[in-house]
């Protein structure tokens, strides 16, 4: 019997939760790195076949760093109601707490939140115990995106929820203290898979793209498919008025935005990883089937869109032809012009000079790197002054890489006590 691609190789789940102390370190961990690195991803329980890589139970892998030491590693499933049998019904009668929280983990205000785009966030402890679902005092009646954006100036958290029935897209805003203070419908033609979005100093940027919900596919993994008739556009919403202006673009799909900003002419500049239609349609079936998804990633390359309110035209240009994903930046500059952007490819971490068109790469050999999370250095204003944290691994082993973000040189690595499946997103959570 053939094993599904999302249950084998680098995607194969681990069977249990473990703890390990005093992890081996090669090189010297910067003493400033005192906190926890958490990374989330799908990890079905033994014997489970979720039907698609994106819908396995969430598992967070954590590494505790302090005073130049790697104190512990532990991994824990996020215990959603689908695991414990409880029930929590949202405004459409959908159990929003039953969806595996398997995509991201962030901290906002006093809460560490495990996230998935079609369910409620789950509160976790710093030791990765599950506290339970969070609806912000009963005010959140939609799902919460796995890609919220924190404004580094105000401390507010911007996010959204999307669904298969109207309202298809809903914008939300949390205060810096974690209170849900704004909810607003954003009108779109139909139910699309809106994985990410962006904020700038004055705007929110929406992705309304041709991957749509299909009721006939419910119960067979992810019920979304490419639709040539839907069209593709980017929306620029004023954060003060809520008014949205839409810009038509060539058909494509975008899982992840690297950065968005406003230039001196009032144009919105968006850097993101673009999947051409043929690339998405080749890739999408493989992560819910028997084939190897790594064999079908061609066309996922870094692009830039310049949206000009004066003309109503969106200009699109390719920034590189490398097949990359998981773009990241120094998030203390979110919404501002970012001169550097980081991404990963099969055997390397890549740094882009977004204003100069330059790039350099840190080769990882047979170790496939995961998303490279930027950790800023204290006491400096240098945009690339800091470190990148990435779990890199093979089918049999894993390590936490610590790279100098300025030149991608390896500062240290932490050998982990077990292999870590390829996953999605993570965060550095410094000690308060």
ROTIKOL-825600 format. One record per residue (C-alpha): residue number from 1; residue in three letters; x, z negated, y negated. Coordinates in nm, 3 decimals. Layout:
! residues N
NODE    nr   rest         X         Z         Y
NODE   NUM    Ala         X         Z         Y
...
//
This chain:
! residues 432
NODE    nr   rest         X         Z         Y
NODE     1    Unk     0.000     0.000     0.000
NODE     2    Unk     0.140     0.100    -0.341
NODE     3    Unk     0.185    -0.183    -0.589
NODE     4    Unk     0.047    -0.123    -0.938
NODE     5    Unk     0.312    -0.061    -1.203
NODE     6    Unk     0.204    -0.365    -1.405
NODE     7    Unk     0.272    -0.591    -1.103
NODE     8    Unk     0.619    -0.463    -1.014
NODE     9    Unk     0.970    -0.417    -1.148
NODE    10    Unk     1.028    -0.553    -1.499
NODE    11    Unk     0.655    -0.621    -1.534
NODE    12    Unk     0.620    -0.820    -1.212
NODE    13    Unk     0.472    -1.166    -1.280
NODE    14    Unk     0.648    -1.488    -1.187
NODE    15    Unk     0.455    -1.709    -0.941
NODE    16    Unk     0.482    -2.054    -1.098
NODE    17    Unk     0.569    -2.280    -1.389
NODE    18    Unk     0.913    -2.440    -1.399
NODE    19    Unk     1.134    -2.656    -1.623
NODE    20    Unk     1.512    -2.642    -1.660
NODE    21    Unk     1.747    -2.853    -1.873
NODE    22    Unk     2.086    -2.793    -2.037
NODE    23    Unk     2.098    -2.415    -2.006
NODE    24    Unk     2.435    -2.236    -1.989
NODE    25    Unk     2.543    -2.086    -2.322
NODE    26    Unk     2.796    -1.809    -2.375
NODE    27    Unk     2.940    -1.800    -2.726
NODE    28    Unk     2.833    -2.052    -2.990
NODE    29    Unk     2.472    -2.114    -3.088
NODE    30    Unk     2.441    -2.157    -3.466
NODE    31    Unk     2.352    -2.524    -3.536
NODE    32    Unk     2.090    -2.398    -3.784
NODE    33    Unk     1.890    -2.268    -3.489
NODE    34    Unk     1.708    -2.594    -3.428
NODE    35    Unk     1.361    -2.529    -3.298
NODE    36    Unk     1.177    -2.338    -3.027
NODE    37    Unk     1.165    -1.972    -2.938
NODE    38    Unk     0.833    -1.887    -2.771
NODE    39    Unk     0.741    -1.549    -2.623
NODE    40    Unk     0.402    -1.452    -2.480
NODE    41    Unk     0.304    -1.185    -2.228
NODE    42    Unk     0.075    -1.105    -1.934
NODE    43    Unk     0.146    -1.289    -1.609
NODE    44    Unk    -0.137    -1.267    -1.351
NODE    45    Unk    -0.164    -1.554    -1.104
NODE    46    Unk    -0.039    -1.488    -0.751
NODE    47    Unk    -0.282    -1.257    -0.573
NODE    48    Unk    -0.458    -1.143    -0.894
NODE    49    Unk    -0.477    -0.776    -0.992
NODE    50    Unk    -0.619    -0.752    -1.348
NODE    51    Unk    -0.637    -0.369    -1.339
NODE    52    Unk    -0.422    -0.318    -1.649
NODE    53    Unk    -0.101    -0.464    -1.789
NODE    54    Unk    -0.277    -0.573    -2.110
NODE    55    Unk    -0.530    -0.804    -1.943
NODE    56    Unk    -0.325    -1.036    -1.719
NODE    57    Unk    -0.334    -1.411    -1.783
NODE    58    Unk    -0.110    -1.515    -2.071
NODE    59    Unk     0.216    -1.697    -2.004
NODE    60    Unk     0.449    -1.833    -2.272
NODE    61    Unk     0.821    -1.866    -2.204
NODE    62    Unk     0.993    -2.122    -2.426
NODE    63    Unk     1.356    -2.211    -2.504
NODE    64    Unk     1.438    -2.525    -2.702
NODE    65    Unk     1.755    -2.503    -2.916
NODE    66    Unk     1.908    -2.798    -3.101
NODE    67    Unk     2.251    -2.878    -3.245
NODE    68    Unk     2.419    -2.584    -3.077
NODE    69    Unk     2.269    -2.657    -2.736
NODE    70    Unk     1.996    -2.493    -2.528
NODE    71    Unk     1.812    -2.810    -2.425
NODE    72    Unk     1.540    -2.662    -2.206
NODE    73    Unk     1.350    -2.366    -2.074
NODE    74    Unk     0.990    -2.386    -1.956
NODE    75    Unk     0.709    -2.143    -1.888
NODE    76    Unk     0.338    -2.220    -1.898
NODE    77    Unk     0.018    -2.025    -1.848
NODE    78    Unk    -0.221    -2.038    -2.143
NODE    79    Unk    -0.517    -2.212    -1.985
NODE    80    Unk    -0.810    -2.016    -2.125
NODE    81    Unk    -1.164    -2.074    -1.999
NODE    82    Unk    -1.115    -1.786    -1.756
NODE    83    Unk    -0.864    -2.011    -1.582
NODE    84    Unk    -1.053    -2.341    -1.604
NODE    85    Unk    -1.412    -2.217    -1.562
NODE    86    Unk    -1.551    -2.340    -1.897
NODE    87    Unk    -1.755    -2.123    -2.134
NODE    88    Unk    -1.759    -2.059    -2.510
NODE    89    Unk    -2.004    -1.801    -2.646
NODE    90    Unk    -1.937    -1.615    -2.970
NODE    91    Unk    -2.195    -1.454    -3.198
NODE    92    Unk    -2.258    -1.163    -2.958
NODE    93    Unk    -2.300    -1.377    -2.649
NODE    94    Unk    -1.946    -1.287    -2.542
NODE    95    Unk    -1.722    -1.561    -2.409
NODE    96    Unk    -1.442    -1.520    -2.662
NODE    97    Unk    -1.248    -1.807    -2.503
NODE    98    Unk    -1.238    -1.640    -2.161
NODE    99    Unk    -1.007    -1.359    -2.271
NODE   100    Unk    -0.647    -1.423    -2.160
NODE   101    Unk    -0.441    -1.522    -2.467
NODE   102    Unk    -0.145    -1.312    -2.360
NODE   103    Unk    -0.007    -1.121    -2.658
NODE   104    Unk     0.154    -1.336    -2.929
NODE   105    Unk     0.226    -1.694    -3.030
NODE   106    Unk     0.258    -1.806    -3.392
NODE   107    Unk     0.251    -2.123    -3.598
NODE   108    Unk     0.031    -2.162    -3.903
NODE   109    Unk    -0.032    -2.487    -4.087
NODE   110    Unk    -0.026    -2.756    -3.818
NODE   111    Unk    -0.124    -2.536    -3.523
NODE   112    Unk     0.070    -2.330    -3.268
NODE   113    Unk    -0.165    -2.047    -3.168
NODE   114    Unk    -0.153    -1.826    -2.859
NODE   115    Unk    -0.320    -1.497    -2.953
NODE   116    Unk    -0.492    -1.195    -2.804
NODE   117    Unk    -0.679    -0.934    -3.007
NODE   118    Unk    -1.016    -0.954    -2.830
NODE   119    Unk    -1.057    -1.330    -2.795
NODE   120    Unk    -1.017    -1.663    -2.968
NODE   121    Unk    -0.679    -1.814    -3.045
NODE   122    Unk    -0.568    -2.104    -2.827
NODE   123    Unk    -0.391    -2.409    -2.965
NODE   124    Unk    -0.071    -2.504    -2.780
NODE   125    Unk     0.152    -2.809    -2.809
NODE   126    Unk     0.526    -2.779    -2.886
NODE   127    Unk     0.578    -2.847    -2.513
NODE   128    Unk     0.345    -2.556    -2.424
NODE   129    Unk     0.050    -2.758    -2.298
NODE   130    Unk    -0.285    -2.592    -2.372
NODE   131    Unk    -0.507    -2.786    -2.615
NODE   132    Unk    -0.798    -2.541    -2.619
NODE   133    Unk    -0.971    -2.260    -2.811
NODE   134    Unk    -0.980    -2.265    -3.191
NODE   135    Unk    -1.262    -2.126    -3.406
NODE   136    Unk    -1.152    -2.296    -3.727
NODE   137    Unk    -1.431    -2.547    -3.747
NODE   138    Unk    -1.698    -2.308    -3.618
NODE   139    Unk    -1.633    -2.051    -3.893
NODE   140    Unk    -1.473    -1.780    -3.678
NODE   141    Unk    -1.738    -1.579    -3.493
NODE   142    Unk    -1.523    -1.278    -3.401
NODE   143    Unk    -1.205    -1.231    -3.204
NODE   144    Unk    -0.872    -1.279    -3.383
NODE   145    Unk    -0.602    -1.015    -3.391
NODE   146    Unk    -0.272    -1.089    -3.217
NODE   147    Unk    -0.094    -0.968    -3.534
NODE   148    Unk    -0.188    -1.195    -3.824
NODE   149    Unk     0.023    -1.165    -4.140
NODE   150    Unk     0.137    -1.464    -4.342
NODE   151    Unk     0.185    -1.410    -4.714
NODE   152    Unk     0.526    -1.563    -4.794
NODE   153    Unk     0.419    -1.632    -5.153
NODE   154    Unk     0.081    -1.801    -5.102
NODE   155    Unk     0.124    -1.920    -4.742
NODE   156    Unk    -0.218    -1.770    -4.656
NODE   157    Unk    -0.272    -1.607    -4.317
NODE   158    Unk    -0.452    -1.272    -4.316
NODE   159    Unk    -0.608    -1.146    -3.995
NODE   160    Unk    -0.903    -0.953    -3.853
NODE   161    Unk    -1.125    -0.914    -3.551
NODE   162    Unk    -1.257    -0.597    -3.395
NODE   163    Unk    -1.535    -0.546    -3.141
NODE   164    Unk    -1.743    -0.302    -2.943
NODE   165    Unk    -2.063    -0.362    -3.147
NODE   166    Unk    -2.120    -0.380    -3.526
NODE   167    Unk    -1.953    -0.512    -3.728
NODE   168    Unk    -1.670    -0.316    -3.570
NODE   169    Unk    -1.402    -0.458    -3.800
NODE   170    Unk    -1.401    -0.792    -3.984
NODE   171    Unk    -1.134    -0.924    -4.221
NODE   172    Unk    -1.053    -1.296    -4.238
NODE   173    Unk    -0.822    -1.514    -4.446
NODE   174    Unk    -0.693    -1.864    -4.377
NODE   175    Unk    -0.563    -2.089    -4.651
NODE   176    Unk    -0.209    -2.222    -4.630
NODE   177    Unk    -0.364    -2.541    -4.492
NODE   178    Unk    -0.535    -2.350    -4.208
NODE   179    Unk    -0.894    -2.341    -4.339
NODE   180    Unk    -1.094    -2.019    -4.292
NODE   181    Unk    -1.183    -1.936    -4.653
NODE   182    Unk    -1.288    -1.570    -4.643
NODE   183    Unk    -1.467    -1.337    -4.400
NODE   184    Unk    -1.559    -0.980    -4.492
NODE   185    Unk    -1.686    -0.678    -4.298
NODE   186    Unk    -1.482    -0.358    -4.328
NODE   187    Unk    -1.695    -0.052    -4.260
NODE   188    Unk    -1.557     0.195    -4.005
NODE   189    Unk    -1.742     0.467    -3.809
NODE   190    Unk    -1.711     0.318    -3.463
NODE   191    Unk    -1.544     0.078    -3.220
NODE   192    Unk    -1.173     0.157    -3.206
NODE   193    Unk    -0.877    -0.035    -3.068
NODE   194    Unk    -0.724    -0.180    -3.385
NODE   195    Unk    -0.409    -0.348    -3.257
NODE   196    Unk    -0.226    -0.409    -3.584
NODE   197    Unk    -0.255    -0.386    -3.963
NODE   198    Unk    -0.039    -0.471    -4.265
NODE   199    Unk    -0.045    -0.650    -4.598
NODE   200    Unk     0.132    -0.576    -4.923
NODE   201    Unk     0.145    -0.782    -5.242
NODE   202    Unk    -0.200    -0.658    -5.349
NODE   203    Unk    -0.351    -0.472    -5.053
NODE   204    Unk    -0.443    -0.479    -4.687
NODE   205    Unk    -0.365    -0.164    -4.485
NODE   206    Unk    -0.605    -0.071    -4.203
NODE   207    Unk    -0.543     0.159    -3.904
NODE   208    Unk    -0.857     0.354    -3.806
NODE   209    Unk    -0.728     0.569    -3.520
NODE   210    Unk    -0.875     0.777    -3.233
NODE   211    Unk    -0.858     0.530    -2.942
NODE   212    Unk    -1.220     0.427    -2.892
NODE   213    Unk    -1.427     0.188    -2.681
NODE   214    Unk    -1.596     0.350    -2.378
NODE   215    Unk    -1.876     0.150    -2.216
NODE   216    Unk    -1.844     0.349    -1.893
NODE   217    Unk    -1.492     0.208    -1.847
NODE   218    Unk    -1.591    -0.160    -1.863
NODE   219    Unk    -1.467    -0.344    -1.556
NODE   220    Unk    -1.183    -0.097    -1.501
NODE   221    Unk    -0.900    -0.250    -1.704
NODE   222    Unk    -0.895    -0.167    -2.076
NODE   223    Unk    -1.216     0.020    -2.171
NODE   224    Unk    -1.056     0.237    -2.440
NODE   225    Unk    -0.963     0.606    -2.437
NODE   226    Unk    -0.832     0.876    -2.666
NODE   227    Unk    -1.104     1.067    -2.859
NODE   228    Unk    -1.005     1.394    -3.029
NODE   229    Unk    -1.326     1.392    -3.232
NODE   230    Unk    -1.280     1.053    -3.399
NODE   231    Unk    -1.009     1.148    -3.648
NODE   232    Unk    -0.727     0.933    -3.788
NODE   233    Unk    -0.691     0.759    -4.120
NODE   234    Unk    -0.524     0.468    -4.298
NODE   235    Unk    -0.723     0.244    -4.529
NODE   236    Unk    -0.592     0.063    -4.836
NODE   237    Unk    -0.809    -0.238    -4.924
NODE   238    Unk    -0.772    -0.432    -5.246
NODE   239    Unk    -0.711    -0.799    -5.162
NODE   240    Unk    -0.899    -0.900    -5.479
NODE   241    Unk    -1.209    -0.677    -5.460
NODE   242    Unk    -1.233    -0.571    -5.096
NODE   243    Unk    -1.274    -0.207    -5.193
NODE   244    Unk    -1.117     0.032    -4.937
NODE   245    Unk    -0.973     0.376    -5.003
NODE   246    Unk    -0.913     0.589    -4.693
NODE   247    Unk    -0.633     0.842    -4.639
NODE   248    Unk    -0.663     1.107    -4.368
NODE   249    Unk    -0.354     1.148    -4.148
NODE   250    Unk    -0.258     1.363    -3.851
NODE   251    Unk    -0.398     1.229    -3.522
NODE   252    Unk    -0.177     0.961    -3.367
NODE   253    Unk    -0.184     0.602    -3.246
NODE   254    Unk     0.003     0.303    -3.387
NODE   255    Unk     0.044    -0.016    -3.189
NODE   256    Unk     0.283    -0.183    -3.434
NODE   257    Unk     0.355    -0.170    -3.805
NODE   258    Unk     0.708    -0.266    -3.910
NODE   259    Unk     0.656    -0.310    -4.281
NODE   260    Unk     0.430    -0.208    -4.569
NODE   261    Unk     0.494    -0.234    -4.941
NODE   262    Unk     0.403    -0.098    -5.283
NODE   263    Unk     0.660     0.114    -5.463
NODE   264    Unk     0.725     0.139    -5.837
NODE   265    Unk     0.469     0.423    -5.865
NODE   266    Unk     0.187     0.221    -5.708
NODE   267    Unk     0.209     0.408    -5.378
NODE   268    Unk     0.171     0.225    -5.046
NODE   269    Unk     0.463     0.280    -4.808
NODE   270    Unk     0.403     0.208    -4.438
NODE   271    Unk     0.675     0.211    -4.171
NODE   272    Unk     0.541     0.203    -3.815
NODE   273    Unk     0.596     0.334    -3.462
NODE   274    Unk     0.388     0.649    -3.415
NODE   275    Unk     0.258     0.782    -3.083
NODE   276    Unk     0.177     1.152    -3.094
NODE   277    Unk    -0.153     1.237    -2.918
NODE   278    Unk     0.016     1.377    -2.610
NODE   279    Unk     0.254     1.078    -2.591
NODE   280    Unk    -0.029     0.825    -2.606
NODE   281    Unk    -0.239     1.010    -2.349
NODE   282    Unk     0.057     1.027    -2.109
NODE   283    Unk     0.150     0.661    -2.161
NODE   284    Unk    -0.191     0.492    -2.163
NODE   285    Unk    -0.300     0.563    -1.803
NODE   286    Unk     0.032     0.449    -1.659
NODE   287    Unk    -0.001     0.088    -1.776
NODE   288    Unk    -0.326     0.060    -1.586
NODE   289    Unk    -0.221     0.250    -1.276
NODE   290    Unk     0.042     0.307    -1.011
NODE   291    Unk     0.298     0.504    -1.213
NODE   292    Unk     0.592     0.360    -1.400
NODE   293    Unk     0.500     0.315    -1.770
NODE   294    Unk     0.866     0.335    -1.872
NODE   295    Unk     0.865     0.701    -1.764
NODE   296    Unk     0.603     0.801    -2.023
NODE   297    Unk     0.710     0.665    -2.362
NODE   298    Unk     0.828     0.986    -2.526
NODE   299    Unk     0.702     1.036    -2.880
NODE   300    Unk     0.689     0.669    -2.980
NODE   301    Unk     0.919     0.700    -3.281
NODE   302    Unk     0.958     0.536    -3.619
NODE   303    Unk     0.762     0.711    -3.895
NODE   304    Unk     0.681     0.651    -4.261
NODE   305    Unk     0.357     0.718    -4.444
NODE   306    Unk     0.345     0.723    -4.824
NODE   307    Unk    -0.013     0.680    -4.947
NODE   308    Unk    -0.056     0.798    -5.305
NODE   309    Unk    -0.370     0.667    -5.483
NODE   310    Unk    -0.317     0.918    -5.765
NODE   311    Unk    -0.357     1.219    -5.535
NODE   312    Unk    -0.543     1.072    -5.236
NODE   313    Unk    -0.280     1.228    -5.008
NODE   314    Unk    -0.080     1.064    -4.730
NODE   315    Unk     0.269     1.201    -4.670
NODE   316    Unk     0.413     1.148    -4.320
NODE   317    Unk     0.777     1.177    -4.221
NODE   318    Unk     0.975     1.088    -3.910
NODE   319    Unk     1.253     0.836    -3.974
NODE   320    Unk     1.418     0.870    -3.633
NODE   321    Unk     1.371     1.052    -3.303
NODE   322    Unk     1.465     0.756    -3.083
NODE   323    Unk     1.192     0.616    -2.858
NODE   324    Unk     1.147     0.264    -2.997
NODE   325    Unk     0.886    -0.010    -3.013
NODE   326    Unk     0.825    -0.364    -3.144
NODE   327    Unk     0.945    -0.311    -3.503
NODE   328    Unk     1.027    -0.633    -3.691
NODE   329    Unk     1.154    -0.734    -4.035
NODE   330    Unk     1.254    -1.048    -4.221
NODE   331    Unk     0.902    -1.191    -4.250
NODE   332    Unk     0.987    -1.402    -4.553
NODE   333    Unk     0.960    -1.064    -4.729
NODE   334    Unk     0.629    -0.956    -4.569
NODE   335    Unk     0.444    -0.724    -4.805
NODE   336    Unk     0.756    -0.652    -5.008
NODE   337    Unk     0.995    -0.360    -4.985
NODE   338    Unk     1.209    -0.420    -4.676
NODE   339    Unk     1.552    -0.257    -4.678
NODE   340    Unk     1.608    -0.330    -4.307
NODE   341    Unk     1.390    -0.292    -4.002
NODE   342    Unk     1.469    -0.378    -3.639
NODE   343    Unk     1.327    -0.225    -3.321
NODE   344    Unk     1.410    -0.209    -2.952
NODE   345    Unk     1.456     0.071    -2.705
NODE   346    Unk     1.526     0.067    -2.333
NODE   347    Unk     1.892    -0.032    -2.358
NODE   348    Unk     1.949    -0.138    -2.718
NODE   349    Unk     1.841    -0.330    -3.025
NODE   350    Unk     1.838    -0.098    -3.328
NODE   351    Unk     1.877    -0.180    -3.698
NODE   352    Unk     1.748     0.070    -3.955
NODE   353    Unk     1.843     0.093    -4.321
NODE   354    Unk     1.499     0.201    -4.438
NODE   355    Unk     1.619     0.309    -4.781
NODE   356    Unk     1.934     0.488    -4.672
NODE   357    Unk     1.831     0.651    -4.344
NODE   358    Unk     2.115     0.482    -4.158
NODE   359    Unk     2.098     0.297    -3.827
NODE   360    Unk     2.316     0.111    -3.581
NODE   361    Unk     2.254    -0.017    -3.231
NODE   362    Unk     2.355    -0.310    -3.014
NODE   363    Unk     2.376    -0.178    -2.660
NODE   364    Unk     2.244    -0.410    -2.388
NODE   365    Unk     2.336    -0.201    -2.084
NODE   366    Unk     2.109    -0.257    -1.786
NODE   367    Unk     1.932    -0.544    -1.963
NODE   368    Unk     1.612    -0.432    -2.134
NODE   369    Unk     1.565    -0.620    -2.463
NODE   370    Unk     1.229    -0.751    -2.577
NODE   371    Unk     1.108    -0.774    -2.935
NODE   372    Unk     1.388    -0.893    -3.167
NODE   373    Unk     1.253    -1.180    -3.380
NODE   374    Unk     1.426    -1.230    -3.715
NODE   375    Unk     1.529    -1.585    -3.809
NODE   376    Unk     1.650    -1.614    -4.170
NODE   377    Unk     1.963    -1.814    -4.247
NODE   378    Unk     1.915    -2.108    -4.480
NODE   379    Unk     2.058    -2.111    -4.831
NODE   380    Unk     2.092    -1.737    -4.878
NODE   381    Unk     1.885    -1.459    -5.030
NODE   382    Unk     2.045    -1.182    -4.827
NODE   383    Unk     1.765    -0.986    -4.663
NODE   384    Unk     1.956    -0.939    -4.338
NODE   385    Unk     2.129    -1.279    -4.344
NODE   386    Unk     2.017    -1.444    -4.024
NODE   387    Unk     1.981    -1.387    -3.654
NODE   388    Unk     1.777    -1.184    -3.408
NODE   389    Unk     1.638    -1.354    -3.096
NODE   390    Unk     1.542    -1.139    -2.798
NODE   391    Unk     1.485    -1.206    -2.430
NODE   392    Unk     1.673    -0.934    -2.243
NODE   393    Unk     1.648    -0.893    -1.871
NODE   394    Unk     1.666    -0.696    -1.552
NODE   395    Unk     1.438    -0.709    -1.248
NODE   396    Unk     1.630    -1.017    -1.132
NODE   397    Unk     1.763    -1.209    -1.435
NODE   398    Unk     1.706    -1.291    -1.802
NODE   399    Unk     1.887    -1.429    -2.103
NODE   400    Unk     1.811    -1.511    -2.463
NODE   401    Unk     2.029    -1.296    -2.688
NODE   402    Unk     2.130    -1.424    -3.032
NODE   403    Unk     2.253    -1.141    -3.255
NODE   404    Unk     2.385    -1.145    -3.610
NODE   405    Unk     2.114    -0.955    -3.799
NODE   406    Unk     2.362    -0.809    -4.047
NODE   407    Unk     2.579    -0.617    -3.800
NODE   408    Unk     2.408    -0.672    -3.460
NODE   409    Unk     2.713    -0.842    -3.314
NODE   410    Unk     2.635    -1.088    -3.034
NODE   411    Unk     2.672    -1.447    -3.148
NODE   412    Unk     2.559    -1.617    -2.828
NODE   413    Unk     2.347    -1.579    -2.519
NODE   414    Unk     2.154    -1.837    -2.318
NODE   415    Unk     2.126    -1.774    -1.946
NODE   416    Unk     1.770    -1.847    -1.835
NODE   417    Unk     1.699    -2.006    -1.496
NODE   418    Unk     1.476    -1.723    -1.377
NODE   419    Unk     1.378    -1.365    -1.444
NODE   420    Unk     1.128    -1.322    -1.728
NODE   421    Unk     0.877    -1.036    -1.702
NODE   422    Unk     0.870    -0.782    -1.982
NODE   423    Unk     0.617    -0.911    -2.233
NODE   424    Unk     0.491    -0.869    -2.585
NODE   425    Unk     0.556    -1.086    -2.890
NODE   426    Unk     0.715    -1.412    -2.983
NODE   427    Unk     0.809    -1.642    -3.271
NODE   428    Unk     1.082    -1.875    -3.376
NODE   429    Unk     0.924    -2.211    -3.456
NODE   430    Unk     1.177    -2.424    -3.643
NODE   431    Unk     1.161    -2.801    -3.644
NODE   432    Unk     0.964    -2.917    -3.945
//
